[in-house]
Amino acid sequence: MMQWFGRQVEAWLLRRAQNATERVAHHLADRAYVHAPVDTSFMRDSILVTASTDHMTFYVVSPAFYSVYVELGHMSVGGKWVSPNPFFRRAIANTRFAFPSISIGPMTVT
């Protein structure tokens, strides 16, 4: 008689997928940290990785309110255009290169 190990194999595969996903998220956060411009270092130091409740989706975020302005560019108080410094987009490109078989979702601004 053959013994069935389906549940154990499923649990093992799930743990492996979670570990791989978390590894990619931390690589992306590390790359964003490296590429982030530094003035006071608050934005760079605030980059973090959060996980969904099932630990299958990870988010790399920068809670500094002005991160989006640095990433996409903005008008200064004096009305002069400040060019974008796309540190997150560089980090995403670097991570896609480092993990070519992994699908990285789009960058969203909320």
N, C-alpha and C positions, 0 to 999 in steps of 0.2 A: 504494500500500500504506500502511496506517495503522500508525503506531508505537505500541506499548503502553507506557504509563508507570505501570502499576499498582503496581509495587514502590516506585517513587519517591513516588507519591502516598500510599501506605500509610505509608511512613517519615515523610513530611511531616506527615500527620495524627496519627501517633503522637507526634511531637515537639510538635505544637501541644497535644495533650491533656495531655501531661506538663507542659508549661509552664503551662497553665491550672490544672491541679490543684495544682501547686506554688505558684502565685500565690494561690489560695484558702487553702491551708494557711498561708502566711506572713501573709495578712490576718487569719486566725483567731488566729494567735500574737500578732500586733500588738495585736489587740483584747483578748486575754486579758492581755497585759502592761499595757495601759491600765487595765483593770478590776480587776486584782489588788490587794488591800489590801497596804499596806506597813507592816511593823514593822521588820524588819531588811533588807528587800529581797531576801533570799535566794530566797524562793519566786518572786517576780516575775522576778528575774533568771535563774532556772533554766528558765523556759519555753523550749522549743525545738521545732524541726520535724525529724522524722526521716522517712526514706523507705524503702519496701520495695526489694528488690533490682532490681525492674523499673522503679522510679520511677513507678509508676502509682497507688500508694497512699501517702499521706503521713499522718503522725501528729503531732499537736500534744500535747506532754506537759509536765507539770511534775514533775520528779523529786523535788521536796521531799516527803518522806513525809507531811507534814501538810496538803498541798494538798486532799486529799479531806475532811479535817475542816473546813477553811475553807469549802469548796464546799458541804458537806451539813450542817454544824453538828455540835456535839459537846457532851459533858459535860466541864466543867472539872474540875480536880483537887479543888476544893471541892464538887463535886456540883451545880454550877449549869449550866443549859443555856446554851450559847453559840449564838446564832442563826447560821444559814448566811449566807455572803456568796458567792453564786453567780457568781463572776467568769467561770468557763468557760461557764456557761449564757448569761450576758449576751453573751459573745463569740460564741457559736454563733448566738444570735438576731440579732446585728448582722451577722454574715457571711451568714446566710441572707437577710437584707434586702438586703445589698449585691450578692449574687450569687443572685438568685431562681431562675435556671434550673439551678443546680448543686445536686446532691444531697449533703448533708452527713450522714455517718453518725452513729450514736448516740454519746453520751458513755458511755464505759465506765470502770469503776474496777477497777484490778488491783493 
